[in-house]
Amino acid sequence: MSRMKKLYRIPAKGKVKGVCAGFAEYLDIPVWLVRTIVILSMIFGLFLLTLAAYFILAMILDEKPLTVNEGAENMTTSQLLAQVGAELNAGERRLREMERYVTSETFNVRSRFSQL
């Protein structure tokens, strides 16, 4: 059973509001093709209809939720550095706790009992 796709706006991949990028992902076609179709429809007499449909869809469609990888792509350098710093601090805390245990008397007693 396949999951049904949902049509989203994807502002991170879009030029204006991400409607064309959302359609491209939904239809599984290149986004340049969707943009070309939109521009051609505007040139060949459907300017107001295309423009109205675009902005109505921009208001109606939900933004696509970011996945973990996409979220990292959209982060600024300072946000990425802050995240890496927090992960390093957490690792350093775990290392200090491990060092504290290994150098404790409890560890010495347990290791001597295990040698018996």
PDB file as gemmi writes it, atoms N, CA and C in Angstrom:
CRYST1    1.000    1.000    1.000  90.00  90.00  90.00 P 1                      
ATOM      1  N   MET A   1       0.837  -1.168   0.000  1.00  0.00           N  
ATOM      2  CA  MET A   1       0.000   0.000   0.000  1.00  0.00           C  
ATOM      3  C   MET A   1       0.892   1.245   0.000  1.00  0.00           C  
ATOM      4  N   SER A   2       0.795   2.102  -1.002  1.00  0.00           N  
ATOM      5  CA  SER A   2       1.626   3.297  -1.065  1.00  0.00           C  
ATOM      6  C   SER A   2       0.918   4.458  -0.367  1.00  0.00           C  
ATOM      7  N   ARG A   3       1.737   5.299   0.225  1.00  0.00           N  
ATOM      8  CA  ARG A   3       1.180   6.468   0.891  1.00  0.00           C  
ATOM      9  C   ARG A   3       0.783   7.500  -0.142  1.00  0.00           C  
ATOM     10  N   MET A   4      -0.314   8.176   0.104  1.00  0.00           N  
ATOM     11  CA  MET A   4      -0.739   9.222  -0.818  1.00  0.00           C  
ATOM     12  C   MET A   4       0.149  10.443  -0.625  1.00  0.00           C  
ATOM     13  N   LYS A   5       0.550  11.036  -1.736  1.00  0.00           N  
ATOM     14  CA  LYS A   5       1.346  12.250  -1.684  1.00  0.00           C  
ATOM     15  C   LYS A   5       0.449  13.424  -1.336  1.00  0.00           C  
ATOM     16  N   LYS A   6       1.031  14.409  -0.689  1.00  0.00           N  
ATOM     17  CA  LYS A   6       0.303  15.632  -0.397  1.00  0.00           C  
ATOM     18  C   LYS A   6       1.028  16.778  -1.081  1.00  0.00           C  
ATOM     19  N   LEU A   7       0.270  17.696  -1.605  1.00  0.00           N  
ATOM     20  CA  LEU A   7       0.830  18.853  -2.290  1.00  0.00           C  
ATOM     21  C   LEU A   7       1.181  19.919  -1.263  1.00  0.00           C  
ATOM     22  N   TYR A   8       2.448  20.315  -1.266  1.00  0.00           N  
ATOM     23  CA  TYR A   8       2.953  21.350  -0.359  1.00  0.00           C  
ATOM     24  C   TYR A   8       3.590  22.468  -1.169  1.00  0.00           C  
ATOM     25  N   ARG A   9       3.770  23.609  -0.513  1.00  0.00           N  
ATOM     26  CA  ARG A   9       4.669  24.649  -1.020  1.00  0.00           C  
ATOM     27  C   ARG A   9       6.049  24.345  -0.455  1.00  0.00           C  
ATOM     28  N   ILE A  10       7.094  24.616  -1.230  1.00  0.00           N  
ATOM     29  CA  ILE A  10       8.452  24.401  -0.741  1.00  0.00           C  
ATOM     30  C   ILE A  10       9.236  25.705  -0.932  1.00  0.00           C  
ATOM     31  N   PRO A  11       9.110  26.651  -0.004  1.00  0.00           N  
ATOM     32  CA  PRO A  11       9.763  27.947  -0.162  1.00  0.00           C  
ATOM     33  C   PRO A  11      11.293  27.859  -0.240  1.00  0.00           C  
ATOM     34  N   ALA A  12      11.879  26.870   0.406  1.00  0.00           N  
ATOM     35  CA  ALA A  12      13.338  26.747   0.391  1.00  0.00           C  
ATOM     36  C   ALA A  12      13.855  26.445  -1.011  1.00  0.00           C  
ATOM     37  N   LYS A  13      13.051  25.790  -1.840  1.00  0.00           N  
ATOM     38  CA  LYS A  13      13.464  25.442  -3.200  1.00  0.00           C  
ATOM     39  C   LYS A  13      12.817  26.352  -4.240  1.00  0.00           C  
ATOM     40  N   GLY A  14      11.946  27.237  -3.806  1.00  0.00           N  
ATOM     41  CA  GLY A  14      11.198  28.068  -4.740  1.00  0.00           C  
ATOM     42  C   GLY A  14      11.826  29.425  -4.948  1.00  0.00           C  
ATOM     43  N   LYS A  15      11.310  30.134  -5.957  1.00  0.00           N  
ATOM     44  CA  LYS A  15      11.775  31.487  -6.264  1.00  0.00           C  
ATOM     45  C   LYS A  15      10.899  32.539  -5.589  1.00  0.00           C  
ATOM     46  N   VAL A  16       9.585  32.338  -5.607  1.00  0.00           N  
ATOM     47  CA  VAL A  16       8.684  33.320  -5.012  1.00  0.00           C  
ATOM     48  C   VAL A  16       8.090  32.762  -3.725  1.00  0.00           C  
ATOM     49  N   LYS A  17       7.185  31.831  -3.839  1.00  0.00           N  
ATOM     50  CA  LYS A  17       6.549  31.229  -2.661  1.00  0.00           C  
ATOM     51  C   LYS A  17       6.739  29.722  -2.585  1.00  0.00           C  
ATOM     52  N   GLY A  18       7.318  29.111  -3.624  1.00  0.00           N  
ATOM     53  CA  GLY A  18       7.572  27.678  -3.604  1.00  0.00           C  
ATOM     54  C   GLY A  18       6.455  26.823  -4.162  1.00  0.00           C  
ATOM     55  N   VAL A  19       5.480  27.445  -4.838  1.00  0.00           N  
ATOM     56  CA  VAL A  19       4.360  26.679  -5.392  1.00  0.00           C  
ATOM     57  C   VAL A  19       4.842  25.777  -6.538  1.00  0.00           C  
ATOM     58  N   CYS A  20       5.645  26.339  -7.444  1.00  0.00           N  
ATOM     59  CA  CYS A  20       6.153  25.542  -8.577  1.00  0.00           C  
ATOM     60  C   CYS A  20       7.026  24.392  -8.075  1.00  0.00           C  
ATOM     61  N   ALA A  21       7.851  24.649  -7.068  1.00  0.00           N  
ATOM     62  CA  ALA A  21       8.697  23.590  -6.507  1.00  0.00           C  
ATOM     63  C   ALA A  21       7.835  22.501  -5.877  1.00  0.00           C  
ATOM     64  N   GLY A  22       6.751  22.886  -5.232  1.00  0.00           N  
ATOM     65  CA  GLY A  22       5.835  21.913  -4.645  1.00  0.00           C  
ATOM     66  C   GLY A  22       5.160  21.053  -5.702  1.00  0.00           C  
ATOM     67  N   PHE A  23       4.702  21.702  -6.780  1.00  0.00           N  
ATOM     68  CA  PHE A  23       4.099  20.939  -7.880  1.00  0.00           C  
ATOM     69  C   PHE A  23       5.112  19.999  -8.516  1.00  0.00           C  
ATOM     70  N   ALA A  24       6.331  20.469  -8.703  1.00  0.00           N  
ATOM     71  CA  ALA A  24       7.366  19.630  -9.316  1.00  0.00           C  
ATOM     72  C   ALA A  24       7.638  18.396  -8.470  1.00  0.00           C  
ATOM     73  N   GLU A  25       7.714  18.559  -7.169  1.00  0.00           N  
ATOM     74  CA  GLU A  25       7.941  17.404  -6.304  1.00  0.00           C  
ATOM     75  C   GLU A  25       6.730  16.471  -6.301  1.00  0.00           C  
ATOM     76  N   TYR A  26       5.547  17.049  -6.290  1.00  0.00           N  
ATOM     77  CA  TYR A  26       4.321  16.250  -6.272  1.00  0.00           C  
ATOM     78  C   TYR A  26       4.186  15.418  -7.547  1.00  0.00           C  
ATOM     79  N   LEU A  27       4.500  16.023  -8.685  1.00  0.00           N  
ATOM     80  CA  LEU A  27       4.383  15.336  -9.964  1.00  0.00           C  
ATOM     81  C   LEU A  27       5.660  14.572 -10.334  1.00  0.00           C  
ATOM     82  N   ASP A  28       6.693  14.740  -9.542  1.00  0.00           N  
ATOM     83  CA  ASP A  28       7.981  14.081  -9.760  1.00  0.00           C  
ATOM     84  C   ASP A  28       8.570  14.445 -11.122  1.00  0.00           C  
ATOM     85  N   ILE A  29       8.588  15.756 -11.384  1.00  0.00           N  
ATOM     86  CA  ILE A  29       9.191  16.279 -12.605  1.00  0.00           C  
ATOM     87  C   ILE A  29      10.136  17.414 -12.211  1.00  0.00           C  
ATOM     88  N   PRO A  30      11.039  17.824 -13.107  1.00  0.00           N  
ATOM     89  CA  PRO A  30      11.961  18.922 -12.776  1.00  0.00           C  
ATOM     90  C   PRO A  30      11.217  20.237 -12.565  1.00  0.00           C  
ATOM     91  N   VAL A  31      11.698  21.020 -11.637  1.00  0.00           N  
ATOM     92  CA  VAL A  31      11.032  22.270 -11.303  1.00  0.00           C  
ATOM     93  C   VAL A  31      11.124  23.261 -12.461  1.00  0.00           C  
ATOM     94  N   TRP A  32      12.181  23.212 -13.247  1.00  0.00           N  
ATOM     95  CA  TRP A  32      12.303  24.136 -14.380  1.00  0.00           C  
ATOM     96  C   TRP A  32      11.176  23.912 -15.385  1.00  0.00           C  
ATOM     97  N   LEU A  33      10.718  22.681 -15.507  1.00  0.00           N  
ATOM     98  CA  LEU A  33       9.630  22.381 -16.435  1.00  0.00           C  
ATOM     99  C   LEU A  33       8.320  23.021 -15.960  1.00  0.00           C  
ATOM    100  N   VAL A  34       8.051  22.946 -14.680  1.00  0.00           N  
ATOM    101  CA  VAL A  34       6.841  23.565 -14.123  1.00  0.00           C  
ATOM    102  C   VAL A  34       6.913  25.082 -14.289  1.00  0.00           C  
ATOM    103  N   ARG A  35       8.083  25.662 -14.012  1.00  0.00           N  
ATOM    104  CA  ARG A  35       8.238  27.118 -14.164  1.00  0.00           C  
ATOM    105  C   ARG A  35       8.056  27.528 -15.623  1.00  0.00           C  
ATOM    106  N   THR A  36       8.590  26.736 -16.540  1.00  0.00           N  
ATOM    107  CA  THR A  36       8.442  27.039 -17.963  1.00  0.00           C  
ATOM    108  C   THR A  36       6.973  27.001 -18.373  1.00  0.00           C  
ATOM    109  N   ILE A  37       6.236  26.013 -17.902  1.00  0.00           N  
ATOM    110  CA  ILE A  37       4.803  25.919 -18.218  1.00  0.00           C  
ATOM    111  C   ILE A  37       4.057  27.129 -17.667  1.00  0.00           C  
ATOM    112  N   VAL A  38       4.390  27.552 -16.460  1.00  0.00           N  
ATOM    113  CA  VAL A  38       3.728  28.715 -15.856  1.00  0.00           C  
ATOM    114  C   VAL A  38       4.022  29.966 -16.674  1.00  0.00           C  
ATOM    115  N   ILE A  39       5.275  30.166 -17.050  1.00  0.00           N  
ATOM    116  CA  ILE A  39       5.641  31.355 -17.826  1.00  0.00           C  
ATOM    117  C   ILE A  39       4.973  31.334 -19.201  1.00  0.00           C  
ATOM    118  N   LEU A  40       4.970  30.171 -19.855  1.00  0.00           N  
ATOM    119  CA  LEU A  40       4.320  30.065 -21.167  1.00  0.00           C  
ATOM    120  C   LEU A  40       2.820  30.327 -21.077  1.00  0.00           C  
ATOM    121  N   SER A  41       2.187  29.856 -20.006  1.00  0.00           N  
ATOM    122  CA  SER A  41       0.747  30.115 -19.858  1.00  0.00           C  
ATOM    123  C   SER A  41       0.483  31.599 -19.646  1.00  0.00           C  
ATOM    124  N   MET A  42       1.413  32.277 -18.997  1.00  0.00           N  
ATOM    125  CA  MET A  42       1.251  33.723 -18.797  1.00  0.00           C  
ATOM    126  C   MET A  42       1.457  34.472 -20.121  1.00  0.00           C  
ATOM    127  N   ILE A  43       2.396  34.020 -20.935  1.00  0.00           N  
ATOM    128  CA  ILE A  43       2.672  34.683 -22.210  1.00  0.00           C  
ATOM    129  C   ILE A  43       1.521  34.484 -23.192  1.00  0.00           C  
ATOM    130  N   PHE A  44       0.955  33.281 -23.213  1.00  0.00           N  
ATOM    131  CA  PHE A  44      -0.067  32.957 -24.198  1.00  0.00           C  
ATOM    132  C   PHE A  44      -1.490  33.217 -23.728  1.00  0.00           C  
ATOM    133  N   GLY A  45      -1.707  34.296 -23.025  1.00  0.00           N  
ATOM    134  CA  GLY A  45      -3.055  34.774 -22.778  1.00  0.00           C  
ATOM    135  C   GLY A  45      -3.698  34.418 -21.461  1.00  0.00           C  
ATOM    136  N   LEU A  46      -3.048  33.650 -20.614  1.00  0.00           N  
ATOM    137  CA  LEU A  46      -3.657  33.290 -19.333  1.00  0.00           C  
ATOM    138  C   LEU A  46      -2.952  33.978 -18.160  1.00  0.00           C  
ATOM    139  N   PHE A  47      -2.496  35.194 -18.404  1.00  0.00           N  
ATOM    140  CA  PHE A  47      -1.696  35.900 -17.399  1.00  0.00           C  
ATOM    141  C   PHE A  47      -2.436  36.058 -16.080  1.00  0.00           C  
ATOM    142  N   LEU A  48      -3.608  36.661 -16.123  1.00  0.00           N  
ATOM    143  CA  LEU A  48      -4.344  36.930 -14.881  1.00  0.00           C  
ATOM    144  C   LEU A  48      -4.791  35.639 -14.197  1.00  0.00           C  
ATOM    145  N   LEU A  49      -5.238  34.664 -14.982  1.00  0.00           N  
ATOM    146  CA  LEU A  49      -5.678  33.392 -14.406  1.00  0.00           C  
ATOM    147  C   LEU A  49      -4.509  32.669 -13.728  1.00  0.00           C  
ATOM    148  N   THR A  50      -3.368  32.630 -14.414  1.00  0.00           N  
ATOM    149  CA  THR A  50      -2.186  31.961 -13.864  1.00  0.00           C  
ATOM    150  C   THR A  50      -1.705  32.677 -12.606  1.00  0.00           C  
ATOM    151  N   LEU A  51      -1.641  33.992 -12.658  1.00  0.00           N  
ATOM    152  CA  LEU A  51      -1.187  34.777 -11.506  1.00  0.00           C  
ATOM    153  C   LEU A  51      -2.129  34.604 -10.317  1.00  0.00           C  
ATOM    154  N   ALA A  52      -3.434  34.637 -10.576  1.00  0.00           N  
ATOM    155  CA  ALA A  52      -4.414  34.460  -9.500  1.00  0.00           C  
ATOM    156  C   ALA A  52      -4.315  33.052  -8.906  1.00  0.00           C  
ATOM    157  N   ALA A  53      -4.207  32.042  -9.775  1.00  0.00           N  
ATOM    158  CA  ALA A  53      -4.097  30.660  -9.286  1.00  0.00           C  
ATOM    159  C   ALA A  53      -2.841  30.479  -8.449  1.00  0.00           C  
ATOM    160  N   TYR A  54      -1.735  31.086  -8.896  1.00  0.00           N  
ATOM    161  CA  TYR A  54      -0.467  30.955  -8.167  1.00  0.00           C  
ATOM    162  C   TYR A  54      -0.599  31.513  -6.751  1.00  0.00           C  
ATOM    163  N   PHE A  55      -1.122  32.729  -6.642  1.00  0.00           N  
ATOM    164  CA  PHE A  55      -1.195  33.349  -5.316  1.00  0.00           C  
ATOM    165  C   PHE A  55      -2.284  32.733  -4.435  1.00  0.00           C  
ATOM    166  N   ILE A  56      -3.333  32.226  -5.027  1.00  0.00           N  
ATOM    167  CA  ILE A  56      -4.332  31.497  -4.236  1.00  0.00           C  
ATOM    168  C   ILE A  56      -3.712  30.219  -3.676  1.00  0.00           C  
ATOM    169  N   LEU A  57      -2.979  29.497  -4.533  1.00  0.00           N  
ATOM    170  CA  LEU A  57      -2.298  28.280  -4.063  1.00  0.00           C  
ATOM    171  C   LEU A  57      -1.235  28.607  -3.016  1.00  0.00           C  
ATOM    172  N   ALA A  58      -0.562  29.736  -3.179  1.00  0.00           N  
ATOM    173  CA  ALA A  58       0.448  30.139  -2.203  1.00  0.00           C  
ATOM    174  C   ALA A  58      -0.178  30.373  -0.832  1.00  0.00           C  
ATOM    175  N   MET A  59      -1.419  30.851  -0.813  1.00  0.00           N  
ATOM    176  CA  MET A  59      -2.090  31.087   0.468  1.00  0.00           C  
ATOM    177  C   MET A  59      -2.698  29.810   1.031  1.00  0.00           C  
ATOM    178  N   ILE A  60      -3.189  28.920   0.163  1.00  0.00           N  
ATOM    179  CA  ILE A  60      -3.899  27.726   0.608  1.00  0.00           C  
ATOM    180  C   ILE A  60      -2.960  26.601   1.032  1.00  0.00           C  
ATOM    181  N   LEU A  61      -1.918  26.369   0.230  1.00  0.00           N  
ATOM    182  CA  LEU A  61      -1.032  25.225   0.485  1.00  0.00           C  
ATOM    183  C   LEU A  61      -0.192  25.427   1.730  1.00  0.00           C  
ATOM    184  N   ASP A  62      -0.002  24.349   2.468  1.00  0.00           N  
ATOM    185  CA  ASP A  62       0.874  24.379   3.632  1.00  0.00           C  
ATOM    186  C   ASP A  62       2.328  24.282   3.186  1.00  0.00           C  
ATOM    187  N   GLU A  63       3.217  24.818   4.027  1.00  0.00           N  
ATOM    188  CA  GLU A  63       4.645  24.642   3.761  1.00  0.00           C  
ATOM    189  C   GLU A  63       5.032  23.212   4.057  1.00  0.00           C  
ATOM    190  N   LYS A  64       5.949  22.685   3.273  1.00  0.00           N  
ATOM    191  CA  LYS A  64       6.415  21.319   3.499  1.00  0.00           C  
ATOM    192  C   LYS A  64       7.272  21.306   4.757  1.00  0.00           C  
ATOM    193  N   PRO A  65       6.995  20.374   5.674  1.00  0.00           N  
ATOM    194  CA  PRO A  65       7.825  20.276   6.867  1.00  0.00           C  
ATOM    195  C   PRO A  65       9.245  19.865   6.474  1.00  0.00           C  
ATOM    196  N   LEU A  66      10.229  20.430   7.155  1.00  0.00           N  
ATOM    197  CA  LEU A  66      11.614  20.128   6.850  1.00  0.00           C  
ATOM    198  C   LEU A  66      12.028  18.813   7.485  1.00  0.00           C  
ATOM    199  N   THR A  67      12.766  18.032   6.714  1.00  0.00           N  
ATOM    200  CA  THR A  67      13.381  16.837   7.271  1.00  0.00           C  
ATOM    201  C   THR A  67      14.682  17.242   7.938  1.00  0.00           C  
ATOM    202  N   VAL A  68      15.333  16.295   8.601  1.00  0.00           N  
ATOM    203  CA  VAL A  68      16.574  16.608   9.307  1.00  0.00           C  
ATOM    204  C   VAL A  68      17.622  17.152   8.354  1.00  0.00           C  
ATOM    205  N   ASN A  69      17.822  16.499   7.216  1.00  0.00           N  
ATOM    206  CA  ASN A  69      18.843  16.938   6.272  1.00  0.00           C  
ATOM    207  C   ASN A  69      18.502  18.287   5.664  1.00  0.00           C  
ATOM    208  N   GLU A  70      17.243  18.500   5.330  1.00  0.00           N  
ATOM    209  CA  GLU A  70      16.842  19.768   4.765  1.00  0.00           C  
ATOM    210  C   GLU A  70      16.978  20.883   5.793  1.00  0.00           C  
ATOM    211  N   GLY A  71      16.700  20.567   7.043  1.00  0.00           N  
ATOM    212  CA  GLY A  71      16.851  21.557   8.093  1.00  0.00           C  
ATOM    213  C   GLY A  71      18.287  22.011   8.226  1.00  0.00           C  
ATOM    214  N   ALA A  72      19.232  21.111   8.092  1.00  0.00           N  
ATOM    215  CA  ALA A  72      20.650  21.462   8.168  1.00  0.00           C  
ATOM    216  C   ALA A  72      21.049  22.322   6.982  1.00  0.00           C  
ATOM    217  N   GLU A  73      20.460  22.089   5.816  1.00  0.00           N  
ATOM    218  CA  GLU A  73      20.785  22.885   4.639  1.00  0.00           C  
ATOM    219  C   GLU A  73      20.331  24.330   4.808  1.00  0.00           C  
ATOM    220  N   ASN A  74      19.255  24.547   5.520  1.00  0.00           N  
ATOM    221  CA  ASN A  74      18.697  25.882   5.659  1.00  0.00           C  
ATOM    222  C   ASN A  74      19.231  26.640   6.868  1.00  0.00           C  
ATOM    223  N   MET A  75      20.085  26.020   7.656  1.00  0.00           N  
ATOM    224  CA  MET A  75      20.628  26.685   8.830  1.00  0.00           C  
ATOM    225  C   MET A  75      21.748  27.634   8.426  1.00  0.00           C  
ATOM    226  N   THR A  76      21.884  28.713   9.175  1.00  0.00           N  
ATOM    227  CA  THR A  76      22.998  29.621   8.929  1.00  0.00           C  
ATOM    228  C   THR A  76      24.258  29.022   9.542  1.00  0.00           C  
ATOM    229  N   THR A  77      25.393  29.586   9.171  1.00  0.00           N  
ATOM    230  CA  THR A  77      26.670  29.088   9.670  1.00  0.00           C  
ATOM    231  C   THR A  77      26.742  29.202  11.188  1.00  0.00           C  
ATOM    232  N   SER A  78      26.249  30.296  11.743  1.00  0.00           N  
ATOM    233  CA  SER A  78      26.303  30.467  13.193  1.00  0.00           C  
ATOM    234  C   SER A  78      25.415  29.445  13.905  1.00  0.00           C  
ATOM    235  N   GLN A  79      24.258  29.102  13.298  1.00  0.00           N  
ATOM    236  CA  GLN A  79      23.394  28.084  13.894  1.00  0.00           C  
ATOM    237  C   GLN A  79      24.057  26.712  13.847  1.00  0.00           C  
ATOM    238  N   LEU A  80      24.710  26.397  12.727  1.00  0.00           N  
ATOM    239  CA  LEU A  80      25.412  25.114  12.626  1.00  0.00           C  
ATOM    240  C   LEU A  80      26.551  25.039  13.631  1.00  0.00           C  
ATOM    241  N   LEU A  81      27.303  26.140  13.773  1.00  0.00           N  
ATOM    242  CA  LEU A  81      28.402  26.162  14.742  1.00  0.00           C  
ATOM    243  C   LEU A  81      27.880  26.010  16.164  1.00  0.00           C  
ATOM    244  N   ALA A  82      26.759  26.630  16.464  1.00  0.00           N  
ATOM    245  CA  ALA A  82      26.171  26.499  17.796  1.00  0.00           C  
ATOM    246  C   ALA A  82      25.737  25.062  18.050  1.00  0.00           C  
ATOM    247  N   GLN A  83      25.151  24.411  17.048  1.00  0.00           N  
ATOM    248  CA  GLN A  83      24.719  23.019  17.190  1.00  0.00           C  
ATOM    249  C   GLN A  83      25.922  22.098  17.381  1.00  0.00           C  
ATOM    250  N   VAL A  84      26.970  22.308  16.590  1.00  0.00           N  
ATOM    251  CA  VAL A  84      28.179  21.482  16.724  1.00  0.00           C  
ATOM    252  C   VAL A  84      28.817  21.716  18.088  1.00  0.00           C  
ATOM    253  N   GLY A  85      28.844  22.963  18.542  1.00  0.00           N  
ATOM    254  CA  GLY A  85      29.401  23.270  19.862  1.00  0.00           C  
ATOM    255  C   GLY A  85      28.633  22.581  20.975  1.00  0.00           C  
ATOM    256  N   ALA A  86      27.311  22.560  20.866  1.00  0.00           N  
ATOM    257  CA  ALA A  86      26.493  21.894  21.883  1.00  0.00           C  
ATOM    258  C   ALA A  86      26.762  20.390  21.889  1.00  0.00           C  
ATOM    259  N   GLU A  87      26.906  19.795  20.707  1.00  0.00           N  
ATOM    260  CA  GLU A  87      27.197  18.358  20.635  1.00  0.00           C  
ATOM    261  C   GLU A  87      28.580  18.052  21.211  1.00  0.00           C  
ATOM    262  N   LEU A  88      29.565  18.909  20.944  1.00  0.00           N  
ATOM    263  CA  LEU A  88      30.904  18.710  21.507  1.00  0.00           C  
ATOM    264  C   LEU A  88      30.890  18.849  23.030  1.00  0.00           C  
ATOM    265  N   ASN A  89      30.138  19.818  23.544  1.00  0.00           N  
ATOM    266  CA  ASN A  89      30.038  19.983  24.997  1.00  0.00           C  
ATOM    267  C   ASN A  89      29.395  18.767  25.651  1.00  0.00           C  
ATOM    268  N   ALA A  90      28.363  18.210  25.006  1.00  0.00           N  
ATOM    269  CA  ALA A  90      27.712  17.018  25.551  1.00  0.00           C  
ATOM    270  C   ALA A  90      28.685  15.837  25.554  1.00  0.00           C  
ATOM    271  N   GLY A  91      29.456  15.689  24.493  1.00  0.00           N  
ATOM    272  CA  GLY A  91      30.454  14.619  24.427  1.00  0.00           C  
ATOM    273  C   GLY A  91      31.546  14.794  25.478  1.00  0.00           C  
ATOM    274  N   GLU A  92      31.953  16.042  25.691  1.00  0.00           N  
ATOM    275  CA  GLU A  92      32.972  16.313  26.704  1.00  0.00           C  
ATOM    276  C   GLU A  92      32.453  15.991  28.102  1.00  0.00           C  
ATOM    277  N   ARG A  93      31.186  16.302  28.381  1.00  0.00           N  
ATOM    278  CA  ARG A  93      30.588  15.970  29.683  1.00  0.00           C  
ATOM    279  C   ARG A  93      30.579  14.462  29.908  1.00  0.00           C  
ATOM    280  N   ARG A  94      30.185  13.704  28.874  1.00  0.00           N  
ATOM    281  CA  ARG A  94      30.170  12.240  29.007  1.00  0.00           C  
ATOM    282  C   ARG A  94      31.573  11.709  29.248  1.00  0.00           C  
ATOM    283  N   LEU A  95      32.549  12.279  28.564  1.00  0.00           N  
ATOM    284  CA  LEU A  95      33.933  11.848  28.742  1.00  0.00           C  
ATOM    285  C   LEU A  95      34.427  12.146  30.153  1.00  0.00           C  
ATOM    286  N   ARG A  96      34.080  13.308  30.689  1.00  0.00           N  
ATOM    287  CA  ARG A  96      34.477  13.652  32.066  1.00  0.00           C  
ATOM    288  C   ARG A  96      33.841  12.705  33.077  1.00  0.00           C  
ATOM    289  N   GLU A  97      32.555  12.372  32.878  1.00  0.00           N  
ATOM    290  CA  GLU A  97      31.891  11.433  33.783  1.00  0.00           C  
ATOM    291  C   GLU A  97      32.554  10.063  33.733  1.00  0.00           C  
ATOM    292  N   MET A  98      32.923   9.624  32.529  1.00  0.00           N  
ATOM    293  CA  MET A  98      33.592   8.337  32.386  1.00  0.00           C  
ATOM    294  C   MET A  98      34.971   8.373  33.058  1.00  0.00           C  
ATOM    295  N   GLU A  99      35.686   9.466  32.871  1.00  0.00           N  
ATOM    296  CA  GLU A  99      37.004   9.609  33.490  1.00  0.00           C  
ATOM    297  C   GLU A  99      36.884   9.625  35.017  1.00  0.00           C  
ATOM    298  N   ARG A 100      35.873  10.315  35.522  1.00  0.00           N  
ATOM    299  CA  ARG A 100      35.645  10.384  36.963  1.00  0.00           C  
ATOM    300  C   ARG A 100      35.371   8.983  37.528  1.00  0.00           C  
ATOM    301  N   TYR A 101      34.587   8.181  36.794  1.00  0.00           N  
ATOM    302  CA  TYR A 101      34.280   6.828  37.259  1.00  0.00           C  
ATOM    303  C   TYR A 101      35.521   5.939  37.215  1.00  0.00           C  
ATOM    304  N   VAL A 102      36.291   6.017  36.127  1.00  0.00           N  
ATOM    305  CA  VAL A 102      37.472   5.155  35.978  1.00  0.00           C  
ATOM    306  C   VAL A 102      38.531   5.477  37.035  1.00  0.00           C  
ATOM    307  N   THR A 103      38.623   6.726  37.431  1.00  0.00           N  
ATOM    308  CA  THR A 103      39.620   7.101  38.441  1.00  0.00           C  
ATOM    309  C   THR A 103      39.072   7.009  39.866  1.00  0.00           C  
ATOM    310  N   SER A 104      37.832   6.559  40.030  1.00  0.00           N  
ATOM    311  CA  SER A 104      37.238   6.496  41.369  1.00  0.00           C  
ATOM    312  C   SER A 104      37.641   5.210  42.088  1.00  0.00           C  
ATOM    313  N   GLU A 105      37.421   5.224  43.378  1.00  0.00           N  
ATOM    314  CA  GLU A 105      37.710   4.050  44.210  1.00  0.00           C  
ATOM    315  C   GLU A 105      36.736   2.914  43.889  1.00  0.00           C  
ATOM    316  N   THR A 106      35.510   3.240  43.535  1.00  0.00           N  
ATOM    317  CA  THR A 106      34.516   2.225  43.189  1.00  0.00           C  
ATOM    318  C   THR A 106      34.993   1.379  42.014  1.00  0.00           C  
ATOM    319  N   PHE A 107      35.560   2.017  41.025  1.00  0.00           N  
ATOM    320  CA  PHE A 107      36.055   1.289  39.860  1.00  0.00           C  
ATOM    321  C   PHE A 107      37.205   0.365  40.267  1.00  0.00           C  
ATOM    322  N   ASN A 108      38.102   0.867  41.121  1.00  0.00           N  
ATOM    323  CA  ASN A 108      39.229   0.048  41.568  1.00  0.00           C  
ATOM    324  C   ASN A 108      38.744  -1.193  42.316  1.00  0.00           C  
ATOM    325  N   VAL A 109      37.765  -1.014  43.205  1.00  0.00           N  
ATOM    326  CA  VAL A 109      37.249  -2.143  43.978  1.00  0.00           C  
ATOM    327  C   VAL A 109      36.569  -3.148  43.050  1.00  0.00           C  
ATOM    328  N   ARG A 110      35.752  -2.686  42.137  1.00  0.00           N  
ATOM    329  CA  ARG A 110      35.056  -3.590  41.214  1.00  0.00           C  
ATOM    330  C   ARG A 110      36.029  -4.333  40.309  1.00  0.00           C  
ATOM    331  N   SER A 111      37.054  -3.658  39.846  1.00  0.00           N  
ATOM    332  CA  SER A 111      38.011  -4.347  38.977  1.00  0.00           C  
ATOM    333  C   SER A 111      38.819  -5.389  39.741  1.00  0.00           C  
ATOM    334  N   ARG A 112      39.114  -5.124  41.017  1.00  0.00           N  
ATOM    335  CA  ARG A 112      39.850  -6.126  41.826  1.00  0.00           C  
ATOM    336  C   ARG A 112      38.962  -7.344  42.101  1.00  0.00           C  
ATOM    337  N   PHE A 113      37.659  -7.112  42.370  1.00  0.00           N  
ATOM    338  CA  PHE A 113      36.755  -8.238  42.584  1.00  0.00           C  
ATOM    339  C   PHE A 113      36.593  -9.076  41.309  1.00  0.00           C  
ATOM    340  N   SER A 114      36.566  -8.414  40.158  1.00  0.00           N  
ATOM    341  CA  SER A 114      36.416  -9.167  38.917  1.00  0.00           C  
ATOM    342  C   SER A 114      37.666  -9.987  38.585  1.00  0.00           C  
ATOM    343  N   GLN A 115      38.822  -9.595  39.134  1.00  0.00           N  
ATOM    344  CA  GLN A 115      40.046 -10.326  38.892  1.00  0.00           C  
ATOM    345  C   GLN A 115      40.134 -11.596  39.781  1.00  0.00           C  
ATOM    346  N   LEU A 116      39.342 -11.655  40.832  1.00  0.00           N  
ATOM    347  CA  LEU A 116      39.388 -12.805  41.742  1.00  0.00           C  
ATOM    348  C   LEU A 116      38.762 -14.025  41.165  1.00  0.00           C  
TER     349      LEU A 116                                                      
END                                                                             
